[in-house]
Amino acid sequence: MPSTLRARLTAALVTATALATVGALTAGCSVGPDTGPNIVRGDQPDDAQNAKPVQPELSAPKNDLNWRSCDSSISKAYDLTVPDGVIVQCAKYEVPVNPDDSSGDTVSIGAMKATTKATPRDAPPLVLTSGTDLPSSRTLLALADGEGKVVLDRQPVVAVDFRGTGLGATVDCLTSAQRDVLSTSAAGPGRDVAARATAVGTAARAAADLCSDTLSPDQLNYSITAAASDIEALRSRWDVDRIALVGVGAGSSVALSYAAAHHDQVGRLVLDSPTGYATPAREATAARARGVQKSLTTFAQRCAGAGCALGADGAAMLNRVVDAGAAGDLGGVSDSEVIDAVSTAIAIGDMSQAGLRKLGSAIADADRGDVAALKAYVKAAAAVRGTDGRLVGVCNDLRGRPGLQELPGLAKDWSADAPMTAPTAALSLASCDGWGSTDAPSAPDRLPVDPLILVGANDPFNGSTVVDTLAQTLGPTKTNPTAVGWDGLGFSVLAHSTCAADVVRDYMGDAPLTGPTERSCPA
């Protein structure tokens, strides 16, 4: 995985550099000869020639948010307790709903800070966003309770929730009936993909009208671009020159959008389990179908290795449960809810042998007709991934959406590589039928620091087949990324890998990373 990523990134960066050189030669030189960016001139002082490379300086906030203990809020929002040894505080700050109009209405953004007793008080924070995949605060809790906790001993991590989600001001604009149709993808007896797409599309158009009326005139200001502006508002509030930013999953697009709009304010850039940047809906959804399929299959294999109730052919049992949900034969649980429940458990749940066996037992029980345990997983997934605010954000940034009549064909085409997940992936596109969409965000054309890229081979939300689009996005920046691959189960390599956390801790230092630019971390 890392060698493939590295090879494609290198090819893209070399191509971009070559094109830039051709462009310069074509334009001609009106000032004088160019010695090139990496040539040391003989007339430079000795100290300049011998200077060690440094990364942009980071600093602690000068004017911080009004942080408060929030254990009760976490328990209410996520049904969790704060991990042992971790100090979690929450805050809210106001930003303009329309980033281009500071005189208009404001919206409250939720933020969460995690530290330990060892965290230096003057350490610069690492800002985390996971976009619309999960509330960033929930992603931070997974990090604080996982292998990535070691990074907190060196610096605080501050999660900024995507507007309308998490611990800030949430969006409430759908009816219960619309939520039910969208969450189940209209599963039921005798319904094929075409019939389900029609039902989901009808509910989606009604939901789009309701949400537009509720949020008007700012319904499109819940987007990647707006989320990037919310991070800039935090940097400005902190009164620091630069921030360190980690974008997890869909948050990688928020991070890249921020980097495009605020080049000089980026001090570190970590792209963790990145998605394609401004990728058309068809391609992004196909990649997600393949990625979730791979994650589910890997889970079934490792569950069998842990002696769980799925047995030796766990993928077949899971597929039966999914099929029963599609047919309306699973006690009120649909196929899309099964996939969301299992993938979310893989993403942020307990993937120890005990955790694997617990999830495996819930699936095996459902295969025998007892869905009580599985419903608990469904409820937990819906709490973080079935909110109105998430739907608004997802739909606003979904571009080039296929028509409803195309979805059956896409489900059939994708089923060759993703037989378990293709139908629900295709139907997810119907959930945004009738919605408007924002303009595609600009890509960064330069960066003051080389990015660090963490790629999980079994990302249960988006998959890992985004290498080509990521290479195209980073090509114009002429940077030299370090790529780290990880073959474990879970969402966010940083949250689940001590090895990756150690690389991030080194990356946060003053000196650039040394050593291999392609690395692997054990699962």
C-alpha positions as CSV (number, residue, x, y, z in Angstrom):
1,M,0.0,0.0,0.0
2,P,2.5,2.7,0.9
3,S,4.8,1.9,-2.0
4,T,1.9,2.2,-4.4
5,L,0.8,5.5,-2.9
6,R,4.4,6.8,-2.9
7,A,5.0,5.8,-6.5
8,R,1.8,7.5,-7.7
9,L,2.5,10.6,-5.6
10,T,6.1,10.8,-6.9
11,A,4.9,10.5,-10.5
12,A,2.3,13.2,-10.0
13,L,4.8,15.6,-8.4
14,V,7.5,15.0,-11.0
15,T,4.9,15.6,-13.8
16,A,3.8,18.8,-12.1
17,T,7.4,20.0,-11.8
18,A,8.1,19.2,-15.4
19,L,5.0,21.1,-16.6
20,A,6.0,24.1,-14.5
21,T,9.4,24.1,-16.0
22,V,8.0,23.9,-19.6
23,G,5.7,26.7,-18.7
24,A,8.6,28.9,-17.5
25,L,10.6,28.2,-20.6
26,T,7.7,29.0,-22.8
27,A,7.0,32.3,-21.1
28,G,10.7,33.3,-21.3
29,C,12.9,34.9,-18.7
30,S,12.8,38.7,-18.4
31,V,14.7,39.1,-15.2
32,G,17.8,36.9,-15.5
33,P,19.0,33.4,-15.0
34,D,17.3,31.2,-12.4
35,T,19.7,29.3,-10.2
36,G,16.9,26.9,-9.2
37,P,15.4,26.4,-5.8
38,N,17.8,23.8,-4.5
39,I,21.1,25.3,-5.7
40,V,23.4,26.7,-3.0
41,R,25.2,29.8,-4.4
42,G,28.9,30.2,-3.7
43,D,28.5,33.8,-2.6
44,Q,26.2,32.9,0.3
45,P,27.5,33.3,3.9
46,D,28.8,30.1,5.5
47,D,26.0,30.0,8.0
48,A,23.4,30.2,5.3
49,Q,25.0,27.3,3.4
50,N,25.2,25.2,6.6
51,A,21.7,26.1,8.0
52,K,19.6,23.1,8.9
53,P,16.2,22.9,7.3
54,V,13.3,23.8,9.6
55,Q,9.6,23.6,9.4
56,P,7.3,26.6,9.9
57,E,7.2,27.7,13.6
58,L,4.1,26.8,15.6
59,S,3.0,28.5,18.8
60,A,0.4,28.1,21.6
61,P,-2.8,30.2,21.4
62,K,-2.4,33.7,22.8
63,N,-6.2,34.1,23.3
64,D,-7.8,30.7,23.9
65,L,-11.4,29.6,23.9
66,N,-13.4,29.4,27.1
67,W,-12.8,25.7,27.8
68,R,-14.9,23.9,30.3
69,S,-15.3,20.4,31.6
70,C,-17.9,18.5,29.5
71,D,-18.1,15.0,30.7
72,S,-21.9,15.2,31.0
73,S,-22.2,16.6,27.5
74,I,-20.1,13.7,26.1
75,S,-22.2,11.2,27.9
76,K,-25.4,12.7,26.6
77,A,-24.2,13.1,23.0
78,Y,-22.2,9.9,22.5
79,D,-23.2,7.6,25.4
80,L,-19.5,7.5,26.4
81,T,-17.3,8.3,29.3
82,V,-14.0,10.1,29.1
83,P,-11.1,7.7,28.6
84,D,-8.9,7.1,31.7
85,G,-5.9,9.5,31.9
86,V,-7.4,12.0,29.4
87,I,-8.6,15.5,30.2
88,V,-11.4,16.5,27.9
89,Q,-12.8,20.1,27.7
90,C,-15.3,21.6,25.4
91,A,-16.1,25.1,24.1
92,K,-18.2,26.9,21.5
93,Y,-17.4,29.9,19.3
94,E,-19.5,31.9,17.0
95,V,-18.8,32.4,13.3
96,P,-20.8,34.0,10.5
97,V,-23.2,31.6,8.9
98,N,-22.1,33.2,5.6
99,P,-18.3,33.3,5.6
100,D,-18.4,36.2,3.1
101,D,-20.7,38.3,5.3
102,S,-19.5,39.0,8.8
103,S,-22.5,41.3,9.4
104,G,-25.1,38.5,9.1
105,D,-26.3,35.8,11.4
106,T,-23.9,33.6,13.2
107,V,-23.8,29.8,14.0
108,S,-22.2,28.2,17.0
109,I,-19.3,25.8,16.3
110,G,-18.5,23.0,18.8
111,A,-14.9,22.3,19.7
112,M,-13.3,19.8,22.0
113,K,-9.7,19.7,23.5
114,A,-8.0,16.6,24.7
115,T,-4.8,16.5,26.8
116,T,-3.1,14.5,29.5
117,K,-1.4,15.5,32.7
118,A,1.9,15.2,30.7
119,T,0.9,17.7,28.0
120,P,3.0,20.8,28.2
121,R,1.0,23.9,28.8
122,D,2.8,25.9,26.1
123,A,2.6,23.2,23.4
124,P,1.0,24.2,20.1
125,P,-2.2,22.3,19.4
126,L,-3.0,19.9,16.6
127,V,-6.4,20.9,15.1
128,L,-8.5,17.9,14.0
129,T,-11.4,17.7,11.6
130,S,-13.2,14.6,10.3
131,G,-15.7,16.5,8.1
132,T,-19.0,14.8,7.6
133,D,-17.8,11.3,8.2
134,L,-18.2,11.7,12.0
135,P,-18.4,14.6,14.4
136,S,-14.8,15.6,14.9
137,S,-15.3,15.5,18.6
138,R,-16.3,11.8,18.4
139,T,-13.2,11.1,16.3
140,L,-11.1,12.8,18.9
141,L,-12.7,10.6,21.6
142,A,-11.7,7.5,19.6
143,L,-8.1,8.8,19.3
144,A,-8.0,9.6,23.1
145,D,-9.2,6.0,23.8
146,G,-6.9,4.3,21.3
147,E,-3.3,3.8,20.4
148,G,-3.1,7.4,19.2
149,K,-3.5,8.6,22.8
150,V,0.3,8.9,23.0
151,V,0.3,12.0,20.8
152,L,-1.6,13.8,23.6
153,D,1.4,13.6,25.9
154,R,3.2,15.9,23.5
155,Q,0.5,18.4,22.4
156,P,-3.2,19.1,22.8
157,V,-5.5,17.9,20.0
158,V,-8.4,20.3,19.4
159,A,-11.4,18.9,17.3
160,V,-13.6,21.3,15.4
161,D,-17.0,19.9,14.6
162,F,-18.4,20.3,11.1
163,R,-21.0,23.0,11.4
164,G,-24.5,21.7,12.1
165,T,-23.1,18.5,13.8
166,G,-21.5,17.4,17.0
167,L,-21.4,19.6,20.1
168,G,-22.2,22.9,18.3
169,A,-25.5,24.2,17.1
170,T,-27.1,21.2,15.3
171,V,-29.5,21.2,12.4
172,D,-33.0,19.8,12.7
173,C,-34.9,20.1,9.5
174,L,-36.3,16.6,8.5
175,T,-39.5,14.9,9.6
176,S,-39.3,11.5,11.3
177,A,-40.8,9.8,8.3
178,Q,-38.2,11.3,6.0
179,R,-35.4,10.2,8.3
180,D,-36.8,6.7,8.4
181,V,-36.9,6.4,4.6
182,L,-33.4,7.8,4.2
183,S,-31.9,5.7,7.0
184,T,-33.4,2.4,5.7
185,S,-32.9,3.3,2.0
186,A,-36.6,2.3,1.6
187,A,-35.9,-1.4,2.1
188,G,-38.9,-3.7,2.1
189,P,-40.5,-6.9,0.6
190,G,-40.4,-7.0,-3.2
191,R,-38.5,-3.7,-3.6
192,D,-35.7,-3.8,-6.1
193,V,-33.1,-1.0,-6.4
194,A,-35.2,1.0,-8.9
195,A,-38.3,1.0,-6.6
196,R,-36.2,1.9,-3.6
197,A,-34.5,4.7,-5.5
198,T,-37.8,6.2,-6.4
199,A,-39.0,6.1,-2.8
200,V,-35.7,7.5,-1.4
201,G,-35.7,10.2,-4.0
202,T,-39.2,11.3,-3.2
203,A,-38.3,11.6,0.5
204,A,-35.1,13.3,-0.3
205,R,-36.7,16.0,-2.4
206,A,-39.2,16.7,0.3
207,A,-36.4,16.9,2.8
208,A,-34.4,19.2,0.6
209,D,-37.3,21.6,0.5
210,L,-37.8,21.5,4.2
211,C,-34.1,22.0,5.0
212,S,-33.8,24.8,2.5
213,D,-36.8,26.6,4.1
214,T,-35.4,26.0,7.6
215,L,-31.8,27.3,6.8
216,S,-32.7,29.9,4.1
217,P,-30.8,31.8,2.8
218,D,-27.8,29.9,4.2
219,Q,-28.6,26.3,3.2
220,L,-25.5,26.0,1.1
221,N,-23.2,27.4,3.8
222,Y,-22.9,24.0,5.5
223,S,-20.0,22.8,3.3
224,I,-16.3,22.0,3.1
225,T,-15.5,25.6,2.2
226,A,-17.5,26.9,5.2
227,A,-15.9,24.3,7.5
228,A,-12.4,25.6,6.4
229,S,-13.5,29.1,7.2
230,D,-14.6,28.0,10.7
231,I,-11.0,26.7,11.3
232,E,-9.6,30.0,10.1
233,A,-11.9,31.8,12.6
234,L,-10.4,29.6,15.3
235,R,-6.8,30.5,14.2
236,S,-7.7,34.1,14.2
237,R,-9.3,33.9,17.6
238,W,-6.1,32.1,18.9
239,D,-4.0,34.9,17.4
240,V,-1.3,32.6,16.0
241,D,0.4,32.8,12.7
242,R,0.0,29.1,11.7
243,I,-1.8,26.0,12.8
244,A,-1.1,22.3,12.6
245,L,-4.0,20.5,10.9
246,V,-5.0,16.9,10.7
247,G,-7.9,16.0,8.3
248,V,-9.3,12.6,8.9
249,G,-11.4,10.9,6.2
250,A,-13.7,13.5,4.7
251,G,-11.9,16.0,6.9
252,S,-9.0,15.7,4.6
253,S,-11.0,17.7,2.1
254,V,-11.7,20.4,4.7
255,A,-7.9,20.5,5.5
256,L,-7.0,20.8,1.8
257,S,-9.7,23.5,1.3
258,Y,-8.2,25.4,4.2
259,A,-4.7,25.0,2.7
260,A,-5.9,26.4,-0.6
261,A,-7.4,29.5,1.0
262,H,-4.8,30.1,3.7
263,H,-1.5,28.8,2.4
264,D,0.7,30.8,4.8
265,Q,-1.3,29.8,7.8
266,V,-0.5,26.1,7.5
267,G,2.3,25.0,9.7
268,R,1.7,21.2,9.5
269,L,-0.7,19.2,7.3
270,V,-1.6,15.6,8.1
271,L,-4.0,13.8,5.7
272,D,-5.2,10.8,7.6
273,S,-7.3,8.2,5.7
274,P,-7.9,10.8,3.0
275,T,-10.7,10.9,0.5
276,G,-10.6,12.2,-3.0
277,Y,-10.7,16.0,-3.2
278,A,-13.8,17.4,-5.0
279,T,-14.2,13.9,-6.6
280,P,-17.5,13.5,-8.6
281,A,-20.2,11.7,-6.8
282,R,-20.2,8.6,-9.1
283,E,-16.4,7.9,-8.6
284,A,-16.4,8.7,-4.9
285,T,-19.3,6.4,-4.2
286,A,-17.9,3.6,-6.3
287,A,-14.7,3.8,-4.3
288,R,-16.6,3.9,-1.1
289,A,-18.6,0.7,-2.1
290,R,-15.3,-1.1,-2.7
291,G,-13.7,0.2,0.4
292,V,-16.5,-0.7,2.7
293,Q,-16.7,-4.2,1.1
294,K,-13.0,-4.7,1.8
295,S,-13.3,-3.5,5.4
296,L,-16.3,-5.8,6.1
297,T,-14.5,-8.8,4.5
298,T,-11.4,-8.1,6.5
299,F,-13.4,-7.8,9.7
300,A,-15.1,-11.2,9.0
301,Q,-11.6,-12.8,8.5
302,R,-10.2,-11.4,11.7
303,C,-13.3,-12.2,13.6
304,A,-12.9,-15.8,12.6
305,G,-9.3,-15.7,13.8
306,A,-10.6,-14.4,17.1
307,G,-12.9,-17.4,17.4
308,C,-16.1,-15.3,17.1
309,A,-19.6,-16.7,16.3
310,L,-19.4,-15.8,12.6
311,G,-17.3,-18.9,11.9
312,A,-14.9,-19.6,9.1
313,D,-17.1,-18.0,6.4
314,G,-18.2,-14.9,8.3
315,A,-18.5,-12.8,5.1
316,A,-21.2,-15.2,3.8
317,M,-23.2,-14.9,7.1
318,L,-22.9,-11.1,7.1
319,N,-24.1,-11.1,3.5
320,R,-27.1,-13.2,4.5
321,V,-28.0,-10.6,7.2
322,V,-27.6,-7.8,4.7
323,D,-29.8,-9.6,2.2
324,A,-32.5,-10.2,4.9
325,G,-32.4,-6.5,5.7
326,A,-32.9,-5.6,2.0
327,A,-35.9,-7.9,1.8
328,G,-37.5,-6.6,5.0
329,D,-37.0,-9.8,6.8
330,L,-34.7,-8.7,9.6
331,G,-37.0,-7.4,12.4
332,G,-37.2,-3.9,11.1
333,V,-33.5,-3.5,10.4
334,S,-32.6,-2.7,6.8
335,D,-29.5,-3.6,4.8
336,S,-28.2,0.0,4.9
337,E,-28.6,0.1,8.6
338,V,-26.7,-3.2,9.0
339,I,-23.8,-1.9,6.9
340,D,-23.8,1.4,8.7
341,A,-23.9,-0.3,12.1
342,V,-21.1,-2.7,11.4
343,S,-18.8,-0.2,9.5
344,T,-19.3,2.3,12.3
345,A,-18.4,-0.3,15.0
346,I,-15.3,-1.2,13.0
347,A,-14.4,2.5,12.6
348,I,-14.6,3.7,16.2
349,G,-15.6,0.6,18.3
350,D,-13.6,-2.0,20.2
351,M,-11.6,-4.1,17.6
352,S,-9.8,-6.2,20.2
353,Q,-10.5,-9.9,20.2
354,A,-13.2,-9.4,22.8
355,G,-14.7,-6.6,20.7
356,L,-14.6,-8.6,17.5
357,R,-16.4,-11.5,19.3
358,K,-19.1,-9.2,20.6
359,L,-19.9,-7.7,17.2
360,G,-19.7,-11.1,15.6
361,S,-22.2,-12.5,18.1
362,A,-24.6,-9.7,17.3
363,I,-24.4,-10.5,13.6
364,A,-24.7,-14.3,14.3
365,D,-27.8,-13.7,16.5
366,A,-29.4,-11.6,13.7
367,D,-28.7,-14.4,11.3
368,R,-30.8,-16.6,13.6
369,G,-33.6,-14.0,13.8
370,D,-32.6,-12.2,17.1
371,V,-31.8,-8.6,16.2
372,A,-31.7,-7.2,19.7
373,A,-27.9,-6.9,20.0
374,L,-27.6,-5.7,16.4
375,K,-30.2,-2.9,17.0
376,A,-27.9,-1.5,19.7
377,Y,-25.2,-1.1,17.1
378,V,-27.7,0.4,14.7
379,K,-28.7,3.0,17.3
380,A,-25.1,3.9,18.0
381,A,-24.3,4.4,14.4
382,A,-27.4,6.5,13.7
383,A,-26.5,8.8,16.6
384,V,-23.3,9.9,14.9
385,R,-23.9,9.3,11.2
386,G,-27.7,9.7,10.8
387,T,-28.1,13.4,11.8
388,D,-29.8,16.1,9.7
389,G,-26.6,18.2,9.9
390,R,-24.5,15.5,8.4
391,L,-27.0,15.0,5.5
392,V,-27.0,18.7,4.7
393,G,-23.2,18.8,4.6
394,V,-22.9,15.6,2.5
395,C,-25.5,16.7,0.0
396,N,-24.1,20.3,-0.3
397,D,-20.8,18.9,-1.4
398,L,-22.1,16.1,-3.6
399,R,-21.4,17.1,-7.2
400,G,-22.2,15.4,-10.5
401,R,-24.9,13.2,-8.9
402,P,-26.3,10.6,-11.2
403,G,-30.0,10.5,-11.9
404,L,-32.3,8.1,-10.1
405,Q,-32.8,6.1,-13.3
406,E,-29.0,5.4,-13.4
407,L,-28.8,3.9,-9.9
408,P,-29.9,0.3,-10.7
409,G,-27.2,0.1,-13.4
410,L,-24.6,1.5,-11.1
411,A,-25.5,-1.0,-8.4
412,K,-25.2,-3.8,-11.0
413,D,-21.8,-2.5,-12.3
414,W,-20.3,-2.0,-8.8
415,S,-21.5,-5.4,-7.6
416,A,-18.7,-7.2,-9.4
417,D,-16.2,-5.7,-6.9
418,A,-18.6,-4.9,-4.0
419,P,-21.5,-7.4,-4.0
420,M,-22.5,-6.7,-0.4
421,T,-22.3,-2.9,-0.5
422,A,-23.1,-1.9,-4.1
423,P,-26.9,-1.6,-3.7
424,T,-26.8,0.6,-0.6
425,A,-23.9,2.7,-2.0
426,A,-25.9,3.4,-5.1
427,L,-29.0,4.2,-3.1
428,S,-27.1,6.6,-0.9
429,L,-26.9,8.9,-3.9
430,A,-30.7,9.1,-4.0
431,S,-30.6,10.6,-0.5
432,C,-29.4,13.9,-2.0
433,D,-31.9,14.0,-4.9
434,G,-33.3,17.5,-5.3
435,W,-30.6,19.1,-3.3
436,G,-28.4,22.0,-4.5
437,S,-24.7,21.8,-4.4
438,T,-21.8,24.2,-3.7
439,D,-19.0,25.1,-6.1
440,A,-16.1,22.8,-6.0
441,P,-13.4,24.1,-3.6
442,S,-10.1,25.2,-5.0
443,A,-7.1,23.0,-4.6
444,P,-3.9,24.2,-3.0
445,D,-1.2,25.3,-5.5
446,R,1.5,25.7,-2.9
447,L,2.3,24.6,0.7
448,P,4.9,25.8,3.1
449,V,5.4,22.3,4.5
450,D,5.6,18.8,3.2
451,P,2.3,16.9,4.0
452,L,2.2,13.7,6.0
453,I,-0.2,11.1,4.6
454,L,-1.6,8.2,6.6
455,V,-3.4,5.6,4.6
456,G,-5.5,2.8,6.1
457,A,-6.0,-0.2,3.9
458,N,-9.3,-1.1,5.5
459,D,-11.0,2.3,6.0
460,P,-14.6,1.3,6.8
461,F,-16.1,4.6,5.6
462,N,-14.4,5.6,2.4
463,G,-12.0,3.0,1.3
464,S,-8.4,3.7,0.3
465,T,-8.5,3.8,-3.5
466,V,-8.0,7.6,-3.7
467,V,-4.3,7.6,-4.5
468,D,-4.7,8.9,-8.1
469,T,-6.9,11.9,-7.2
470,L,-4.8,12.7,-4.2
471,A,-1.7,12.8,-6.3
472,Q,-3.4,15.1,-8.8
473,T,-4.4,17.4,-6.0
474,L,-0.9,17.6,-4.4
475,G,1.0,17.7,-7.7
476,P,0.9,21.5,-8.2
477,T,2.2,22.1,-4.6
478,K,5.6,20.6,-5.6
479,T,5.9,19.1,-2.1
480,N,7.6,15.9,-1.0
481,P,5.0,14.0,1.1
482,T,5.8,11.2,3.5
483,A,3.4,8.3,3.1
484,V,2.6,5.9,5.9
485,G,0.5,2.7,5.3
486,W,-1.4,0.7,7.9
487,D,-3.2,-2.6,7.5
488,G,-5.4,-2.5,10.6
489,L,-9.1,-2.1,11.1
490,G,-10.5,1.3,12.1
491,F,-11.2,4.9,11.0
492,S,-8.1,7.1,11.4
493,V,-4.7,5.6,11.3
494,L,-3.6,8.1,13.9
495,A,-6.2,7.0,16.4
496,H,-5.4,3.3,16.0
497,S,-1.6,3.0,15.5
498,T,1.0,3.9,18.0
499,C,3.5,3.7,15.2
500,A,1.7,6.4,13.2
501,A,1.3,8.5,16.3
502,D,5.0,8.4,16.8
503,V,5.5,9.7,13.2
504,V,3.0,12.5,13.8
505,R,4.8,13.5,17.0
506,D,8.1,13.7,15.1
507,Y,6.4,15.7,12.3
508,M,5.1,18.2,14.8
509,G,8.7,19.1,15.7
510,D,10.8,21.9,14.3
511,A,12.9,19.8,11.9
512,P,11.4,18.1,8.8
513,L,10.9,14.3,8.9
514,T,14.0,12.4,8.0
515,G,14.3,8.8,6.9
516,P,12.1,6.9,4.4
517,T,9.3,8.8,2.7
518,E,7.4,5.6,2.4
519,R,6.7,3.6,5.5
520,S,4.5,0.9,6.9
521,C,3.0,0.5,10.4
522,P,2.0,-2.9,11.8
523,A,-1.7,-3.7,12.2
